[in-house]
Amino acid sequence: MSIYTLQQTQRIPAPIKTVWEFISSPYNLKLITPEYMGFEVLTKDLPKEMYPGMIIAYTVKPLMNIPMTWVTEITQVRDFEFFVDEQRIGPYKLWHHQHHIREVEGGVLMTDIVNYKPPLGVLGDLSNSIIIRKKLDEIFLFRKKKVEQLFGV
């Protein structure tokens, strides 16, 4: 019944405004998610800029191609610095995802920090060691490679 942390850092050779506009758009999440996940934004008419309290619903197929609804709330936003999304409905008991960016020489340093807790107590911990963590690592590696393709290395 543990809380796990996944952290990934990536240098992006682009202006901070460009990176912010990309990462803060919920529509761009589909571009950086593997196709087999079946990721689709369900919420209609989302505003151009995110704000604290914004609710976004998605459909995703994390296991065995079975669709499920994932609902997140944007709980914190500091433009051009960070935002936080938290799961309200979905597969985890806890999902708290921090997206940080800061200017560095030659571009932007982007850091994702995800704290998550699988459901089902001890069975969730076992699932994390066998399936969940590997799947998350795979998704974030795909994301990292896709961002490299979009922005260069």
MIMI-551563 format. One record per residue (C-alpha): residue number from 1; chain; x, y, z. Coordinates in steps of 0.001 Angstrom, whole numbers, plus 500000, padded with zeros to 6 digits. Layout:
// residues N
+-----+-----+--------+--------+--------+
| seq | mol |     c1 |     c2 |     c3 |
+-----+-----+--------+--------+--------+
| NUM |   A |      X |      Y |      Z |
...
+-----+-----+--------+--------+--------+
END
This chain:
// residues 153
+-----+-----+--------+--------+--------+
| seq | mol |     c1 |     c2 |     c3 |
+-----+-----+--------+--------+--------+
|   1 |   A | 500000 | 500000 | 500000 |
|   2 |   A | 502809 | 502322 | 498998 |
|   3 |   A | 502922 | 505612 | 497165 |
|   4 |   A | 505357 | 505453 | 494258 |
|   5 |   A | 507216 | 508231 | 492449 |
|   6 |   A | 508212 | 508426 | 488825 |
|   7 |   A | 510439 | 511320 | 487799 |
|   8 |   A | 511706 | 512247 | 484343 |
|   9 |   A | 513783 | 515225 | 483255 |
|  10 |   A | 514318 | 516327 | 479677 |
|  11 |   A | 516144 | 519204 | 477991 |
|  12 |   A | 514210 | 520792 | 475140 |
|  13 |   A | 515956 | 523173 | 472708 |
|  14 |   A | 513049 | 525595 | 472379 |
|  15 |   A | 511839 | 528842 | 473925 |
|  16 |   A | 509952 | 528486 | 477202 |
|  17 |   A | 506812 | 530064 | 475704 |
|  18 |   A | 506714 | 527418 | 472946 |
|  19 |   A | 507228 | 524558 | 475403 |
|  20 |   A | 504613 | 525938 | 477796 |
|  21 |   A | 502013 | 526334 | 475055 |
|  22 |   A | 502622 | 522744 | 473988 |
|  23 |   A | 502609 | 521023 | 477393 |
|  24 |   A | 499721 | 523024 | 478812 |
|  25 |   A | 497336 | 522030 | 476015 |
|  26 |   A | 495334 | 518893 | 476871 |
|  27 |   A | 494968 | 518211 | 473152 |
|  28 |   A | 498719 | 517713 | 472760 |
|  29 |   A | 498702 | 514877 | 475286 |
|  30 |   A | 497399 | 512569 | 472568 |
|  31 |   A | 500468 | 513359 | 470423 |
|  32 |   A | 502834 | 512171 | 473151 |
|  33 |   A | 500890 | 509060 | 474205 |
|  34 |   A | 501429 | 505702 | 472488 |
|  35 |   A | 498651 | 504956 | 469974 |
|  36 |   A | 497853 | 501587 | 471556 |
|  37 |   A | 496623 | 503494 | 474629 |
|  38 |   A | 493608 | 504707 | 472621 |
|  39 |   A | 493871 | 508136 | 474256 |
|  40 |   A | 491100 | 510601 | 473375 |
|  41 |   A | 489993 | 513868 | 474966 |
|  42 |   A | 486272 | 513643 | 475785 |
|  43 |   A | 485718 | 517128 | 477201 |
|  44 |   A | 484372 | 519464 | 474527 |
|  45 |   A | 485191 | 523127 | 474015 |
|  46 |   A | 488178 | 523306 | 476347 |
|  47 |   A | 489554 | 526826 | 476709 |
|  48 |   A | 492909 | 527650 | 475131 |
|  49 |   A | 494554 | 528234 | 478514 |
|  50 |   A | 494280 | 525924 | 481494 |
|  51 |   A | 493281 | 527184 | 484911 |
|  52 |   A | 493025 | 525776 | 488445 |
|  53 |   A | 489798 | 523828 | 488793 |
|  54 |   A | 489645 | 522830 | 485128 |
|  55 |   A | 488233 | 519315 | 484705 |
|  56 |   A | 489303 | 517251 | 481696 |
|  57 |   A | 487867 | 513835 | 480796 |
|  58 |   A | 489681 | 511345 | 478589 |
|  59 |   A | 489207 | 507813 | 477428 |
|  60 |   A | 492214 | 505513 | 477619 |
|  61 |   A | 492889 | 501796 | 477152 |
|  62 |   A | 495670 | 500971 | 479620 |
|  63 |   A | 495224 | 497175 | 479719 |
|  64 |   A | 493906 | 494595 | 477256 |
|  65 |   A | 492425 | 497298 | 475005 |
|  66 |   A | 489586 | 497864 | 477504 |
|  67 |   A | 488449 | 501516 | 477417 |
|  68 |   A | 488078 | 503435 | 480640 |
|  69 |   A | 487351 | 507014 | 481565 |
|  70 |   A | 490100 | 509072 | 483171 |
|  71 |   A | 489122 | 512428 | 484674 |
|  72 |   A | 491733 | 514883 | 485895 |
|  73 |   A | 491557 | 518242 | 487596 |
|  74 |   A | 494141 | 520926 | 487019 |
|  75 |   A | 494743 | 521927 | 490630 |
|  76 |   A | 497601 | 524413 | 490299 |
|  77 |   A | 498987 | 526562 | 487492 |
|  78 |   A | 501872 | 528999 | 487427 |
|  79 |   A | 502271 | 530105 | 483811 |
|  80 |   A | 505631 | 529259 | 482260 |
|  81 |   A | 506704 | 527395 | 485440 |
|  82 |   A | 504440 | 524481 | 486336 |
|  83 |   A | 501015 | 522947 | 486533 |
|  84 |   A | 499621 | 520015 | 488489 |
|  85 |   A | 496972 | 517544 | 487418 |
|  86 |   A | 495286 | 515136 | 489810 |
|  87 |   A | 493124 | 512162 | 488936 |
|  88 |   A | 489517 | 512437 | 490045 |
|  89 |   A | 488238 | 509293 | 488273 |
|  90 |   A | 490519 | 506591 | 486914 |
|  91 |   A | 492618 | 503543 | 487587 |
|  92 |   A | 494707 | 504827 | 490500 |
|  93 |   A | 493903 | 505380 | 494131 |
|  94 |   A | 496180 | 508442 | 493895 |
|  95 |   A | 497599 | 510214 | 490833 |
|  96 |   A | 499366 | 513553 | 491331 |
|  97 |   A | 501364 | 514735 | 488308 |
|  98 |   A | 503579 | 517819 | 488456 |
|  99 |   A | 504789 | 519332 | 485164 |
| 100 |   A | 507695 | 521758 | 485714 |
| 101 |   A | 509636 | 523806 | 483183 |
| 102 |   A | 512442 | 526303 | 483593 |
| 103 |   A | 514739 | 528128 | 481244 |
| 104 |   A | 518270 | 526812 | 480956 |
| 105 |   A | 521067 | 527608 | 478562 |
| 106 |   A | 519956 | 526525 | 475104 |
| 107 |   A | 516296 | 525986 | 475944 |
| 108 |   A | 514123 | 524504 | 478670 |
| 109 |   A | 514491 | 521841 | 481320 |
| 110 |   A | 511213 | 519961 | 481717 |
| 111 |   A | 510622 | 517766 | 484752 |
| 112 |   A | 507665 | 515464 | 485313 |
| 113 |   A | 507073 | 514163 | 488830 |
| 114 |   A | 504279 | 511635 | 489265 |
| 115 |   A | 503234 | 510351 | 492669 |
| 116 |   A | 500808 | 507479 | 492338 |
| 117 |   A | 499211 | 504743 | 494369 |
| 118 |   A | 497729 | 501702 | 492671 |
| 119 |   A | 494352 | 500406 | 493849 |
| 120 |   A | 493815 | 497125 | 495708 |
| 121 |   A | 496348 | 497506 | 498523 |
| 122 |   A | 498950 | 494723 | 498566 |
| 123 |   A | 497672 | 493374 | 495221 |
| 124 |   A | 498216 | 496857 | 493770 |
| 125 |   A | 501780 | 496888 | 495096 |
| 126 |   A | 502394 | 493525 | 493471 |
| 127 |   A | 500801 | 494745 | 490230 |
| 128 |   A | 503042 | 497800 | 490345 |
| 129 |   A | 506181 | 495691 | 490543 |
| 130 |   A | 505054 | 493353 | 487760 |
| 131 |   A | 503059 | 495547 | 485339 |
| 132 |   A | 502210 | 499131 | 486304 |
| 133 |   A | 505699 | 500626 | 486776 |
| 134 |   A | 506987 | 499022 | 483574 |
| 135 |   A | 503985 | 500378 | 481657 |
| 136 |   A | 504465 | 503890 | 483092 |
| 137 |   A | 508182 | 503816 | 482281 |
| 138 |   A | 507317 | 502718 | 478729 |
| 139 |   A | 504757 | 505523 | 478316 |
| 140 |   A | 507125 | 508192 | 479640 |
| 141 |   A | 509976 | 506911 | 477442 |
| 142 |   A | 507642 | 507164 | 474432 |
| 143 |   A | 506731 | 510685 | 475546 |
| 144 |   A | 510379 | 511666 | 475877 |
| 145 |   A | 511224 | 510360 | 472393 |
| 146 |   A | 508174 | 512073 | 470862 |
| 147 |   A | 509130 | 515419 | 472430 |
| 148 |   A | 512639 | 514956 | 470979 |
| 149 |   A | 511072 | 514387 | 467538 |
| 150 |   A | 508847 | 517448 | 467868 |
| 151 |   A | 511412 | 519866 | 469316 |
| 152 |   A | 514780 | 518357 | 468389 |
| 153 |   A | 517491 | 517173 | 470770 |
+-----+-----+--------+--------+--------+
END
